[in-house]
Each structure stands twice: as structure tokens, then as C-alpha cells.
């Protein structure tokens, strides 16, 4: 549904971009080592993922081409990714089950409480409806928006949908803005809250809207203007107000009278799985069998530091190769174990379903026999009883 190329500038020449990227790498060397540790570790072990998922140009764009700020944001991104995803942080940013998102995270994502859409006026739109969250799940699911902002770095407008449904408990987090919009290649452009029209629930929705407004203002340290709070007295008036705010039906959920329904969201899921499955296969499958030529190309990501002697550089490079191979094998094992668990669960479900079908088949056969010939049915039952008795060890001697 979204192509991040729609939101990135194209006026800069390749030469200027290369110069700025070089300046970002130089600025990274001047940052505190505690901040850059995760970035350099990722660059050492998973250089392909670093280059593919965190393009320096994206971080330059969000920081108005300031190399120092772009380097700081890039370093914070990898530090945050490590903190959020723990042992899975070096895996691709995917929802395939073999990436950063765990099965639990994927289940929450596919509930549809967050959706990405495109607006001709606003560009990328993140639709948030906490009423879709599964029971027992708190609202602060930082890994899900972090994933969405990672796959679509750009300027983004957030649209919160307020409905008269039961929602998870509220959690205040003053760090939400920094984690999501201070540590990713995404800038929050605008923020809107829209009340769904549900007859008989007007007062409830009004209260929930007030509550959500206060939470969003606290978490993202903003003040939402009154014109960004959409409250219509009917579905048509809600759509009219949203249209005046620049939202077309194509970028609105059905709960607000728009076109994005469950089927459209499932299409987006399938599209992402196709893209991520193809990309993930290149990054995570058969890593131990990567050709030597490919490994040699990757080694260029390990660069000699200005103050480093050739001997020290050779030692550091060899140690990096050892760590890279170790973590590759560790990631392979983690992916394989996850796939094995998933296949075991699927096998258990198939076995249970097979037993259910066998019982239904036996019942169907018995019904058919009784309908065709009641006497034959009695004969079949008698034969079945006799056969069971002859097979029973306790009936012998």
C-alpha cells in the first residue's frame, strides 16, 4: 500500500548524497561508544540488514541533511532496536515469524489496531484504533509501531479512532515520542483524533475521546488543536469533517465511513509477507552457505580507524569475523527453533482435526448403513462387536 519513495526528496544529486553519507559515518566515530555500540555490532554481524533497513539517506532526510544529528538518530535507532527486541534484534524487521517480531507480536499486529494508509493530502497515515487490541494486552505495544515506522520511514500523520468499545488499560509513557519519533527515520507531521458515530454511545465516545486526547498529549508532548478533533453528529457529517481536514475515504477505516476494511488490511498483510519473505530469504536462509566472494564484499564494512595500527586492525577484523559467524549460527538456530515450534503446533492442530474428521466419517457411515438397510445395520454392529471381542486379550483363556 505504501512506497516510501513517495515521501523522500529526489532533488539531491548522487554525488552530494554520497558526500553527506560519508560525513554521517565520520560523525558516528565521534559519538559516545555506549551510544554507537549497537550500531557497530549490527554493522559487524549483519551488514546487509543494516544497509537495507536503515539507509543513511532516510536519517539525513528526517534531520534536514544534518550529518551530526543523522548519525545520532541512526545510533539511537539501533540501540532502541536492541532494547525492544532483545535476542531478536539482529533479525530482519519482518512479520514473517523469522524476524524481529515474535509470534506474540505478530498476533497483535494482525489484530489491525494499527494500519498504514496513504492520503493524497497527508502522505503516510497511521490509523490507530485501540478497540481492536486483544483482551489482556496493554496499549503500550512499542514494538508494533516501531516495526511500522521502520518499514515506512517518512513524514507521517497519526489518526486515532475513538469508538464506544472496551479498550485495554491506559499506560502513560513520556518516552513514547522519543522512542518512536526521536529514534526512527520518521517525523510526526500531524496528529488527529476522530470520533466514530455510534447512536446511543455519544456520551461514552465523548468521554473516551477526552481521555485519549489527554493520553496522547502527555505521551507525545503535544497540544492537539480543536480543529484536529473530529466529532460528527452522523456518519456523513464525520466524513465531511474528515474530508475538510484532508482525509479521503480511501485512507479511512470503515469505522469512520471509509474504505479500509478487514479485507483491505488482510491484502496489506499478504503484500508485506510477499515482500518480506523474498527479502528475508536473502538475509536469513542458509547463512552458513554464503559464498566466499559475498563474505569478502561484506568485510569492507569493517574499516580501519584513523588511530589504529595495521596489526590492531587485522586483529579486530579477525575477531569480527569470528563474532559474525557465531551470531549467524545463533540466529539460524533461533529461526529454526521458532519454525519447529510453529510446525509442531500446526501438526497438533492437524492431528486433532484429523481425529475429529475420523469420528464424523464413522458417524456418517453408520447413518448411511441404517438408512439403506436397517437389518444390515444390525448385522454390521453385531460383526463389529464380535470382532472387538475376539481382539480383546482379556477374553482369551
BAVOBA-916336 format. One record per residue (C-alpha): x, y, z. Coordinates in steps of 0.1 Angstrom, whole numbers, plus 5000, padded with zeros to 4 digits. Each point is the difference from the previous one (the first is absolute). Example, Ala and Ser with C-alpha at 12.3 -4.5 7.8 and 13.67 -1.06 7.14 Angstrom:
BEGIN
512349555078;501450344993;
***
This chain:
BEGIN
500050005000;502850245008;503250074981;502450215020;501550144968;496850214998;501150205031;503850044995;501650294982;501649934966;501650344993;503449925015;502749874976;501549665007;503450175005;498650235027;498249715016;503249795001;501950295016;497450045027;499949635007;503850005004;499650295025;497449815019;502549705004;502750245011;497750165025;499149665013;503649955010;499850315023;497049885019;500149845034;500949634997;497149905023;497750154975;501649864969;500749655014;496849844986;500450164966;503649884995;499149665013;497249974975;502250144972;502649735009;497649715002;497150084977;501350264975;497549914974;497150075023;501550335012;500550124965;496549894988;497950095030;501750325013;501050204969;502050305010;498150224976;496849945019;501650135032;501550304982;496650094987;498350005034;502850215014;500050254971;503449874987;501950075032;502749725002;500550035037;496349975009;499549734974;502949805015;498550045035;496649894989;501449704982;501949895030;497050055022;497949794976;502249695004;500350055038;496250025002;499649704977;502349805023;498150105031;496649934985;500649674983;502749855023;501349684985;498250054967;501450354993;502549874974;497349834979;498350184971;497250245008;497249784987;496749845011;500849664984;500749835033;503749984993;500750375006;500050255029;496349965007;499249695021;496849794995;498450205028;500950334984;498749884966;496749905016;499650355014;501050164967;497549804981;497250105023;499950314979;500350265028;502650184979;499750044962;502150194975;498250194972;500850264974;498350344997;500450244970;500150295025;501749865031;502349744984;500549705023;497349965026;500249775031;496549905011;499849905036;496949835016;500749865034;496649825000;501549744977;502649895025;499549655014;498849975036;502750025027;502450204977;501150345012;500050304977;503750065002;501149754973;503250184989;501349724978;497150024976;500250384992;503849974999;499649734973;497650214980;502250315002;503049794990;498449874968;498750344990;502450285010;498550334990;497950295013;496949855016;496550115011;498549815029;496249955001;498549865033;496549844996;497750035031;497249745002;497749905028;501649665005;501949855029;503750094999;503149885018;501350195030;501750334994;503750035006;501850345001;503450014984;501950334997;502749814980;497649904972;500850304978;503849955004;499949634994;497850024969;500650344984;503450085015;501749674993;498649904966;500250164965;496550135004;498750345008;496550065015;498450274978;496450015013;497849835026;496249974998;497349835022;496849904983;496849895018;498149724983;496250064999;498249735020;496450085009;499349965037;503750025009;500650374995;500850085037;502349705003;501950094969;500350365011;501549895033;502449754983;501050274976;500850245028;502049735017;501949904969;500850374993;501650045034;502049684996;501350094965;500950355011;501949865030;501849724981;501050204970;500450345017;497850194977;496850215002;497349884976;498150294985;496249995000;499949984961;501949675003;497349855021;497349874976;496649955016;497049964976;496349955009;499649744973;502249784977;499650244971;500950315021;503049815014;501249924965;499450374990;502150135028;502749754993;499950104963;500450365010;503149895020;501549844969;499049635006;498549814970;497849705004;502849784986;502250075030;497349975027;498849685018;496449884996;499450095037;500250374988;498149934968;503149944979;501149724977;502749825020;498349695014;501349665012;500549874964;502150304991;502149965031;500549634992;501150094965;502650235016;501249715022;500349774970;501950274981;502550055028;500549625004;500849984963;502550285002;501649905033;500049634992;502050074968;502450245018;500349795031;501049694980;503050194987;501050115035;499249715023;499849674980;503249794997;502250275015;502749745006;500149934963;500750364989;502650004972;503550115009;499850294975;496950135018;501949985034;502950194985;497750284989;498550015035;503450045015;500350354985;497550125026;502849955026;502150314995;503450105014;499750275026;502350304997;502049945032;500249624994;503149814990;499949754972;500749725025;497250115024;497650034970;500849654988;499349865036;496750195002;499049894965;500749635008;498150035033;497150164981;499949704976;499849765029;497250195017;498250044967;500049624994;499049935036;497050234999;499049884966;499949645013;498250125031;497450184979;499649694978;499349795030;497550255014;498250014967;500049634996;498749955036;497250254993;499049824968;500149675018;497750125027;497650144974;500049674981;499449805032;497050225009;498749964965;500549635001;498149975033;497150204984;500049784969;500149685022;497050125021;498150104968;500849664985;498549825030;496950224998;499649924963;500449625007;497350015026;497750194976;500749754973;499249715022;496750175010;499250074963;500749644990;497749875028;497250244990;500349884963;499949645010;496950055022;498250194972;500849744973;499249685020;499049995037;500749625001;503450064984;500750265027;499349755027;502249744983;502850254997;499750105037;500049625009;503149944979;501750305015;499249885035;501349644993;503250134984;500650235030;499549705024;502449784980;502750275001;499750055038;502949825017;497949975032;497549774982;502649734994;500549705023;
***
